[in-house]
Amino acid sequence: MRNMNEYITEIKTGKSFDDTVVSLLKSIDKNGWAIFQVIDLRDRLAAKDFSIRPLKIIEICKASHASKLLSQNSLIAACMPCRLAVFEDDEGVKIISMNPSAMSNLFDGIDNSLLKIIQSEMNEIMRAVR
């Protein structure tokens, strides 16, 4: 796992694309997060005659975290729910996510310690996929 910059975390899985998605969905559930939806961008773009490599975006949320953040500043809703992207490139299958702790710079009144907890939990979800 590596932080590409202060905003993005990336992990190479060493698994096939489909196995990565299944493992990630299981890890999300095991860690007590809810899955809102899985968006298959490859299929959606193919319907418009565009071709890309496999790419799925998984929207997740943990109600207790969301409630606390929204009570601190409702504008943070623009960054919800959390997203994990699974994609394949020349190096293999990867999972990436935004670093929630980076949002503390965007919104007044947000508890940075809570954002660090959220980031830690998301990192644990991704690490379990390896």
Secondary structure, DSSP 4 states (H G I P E B T S, - for coil): -EESSSSEEEEE-SS-HHHHHHHHHHHHHHTTPEEEEEEEHHHHHHTTT-----EEEEEEE-HHHHHHHHHH-GGGGGG-SEEEEEEEETTEEEEEEE-GGGGGGTSTT--HHHHHHHHHHHHHHHHTT-
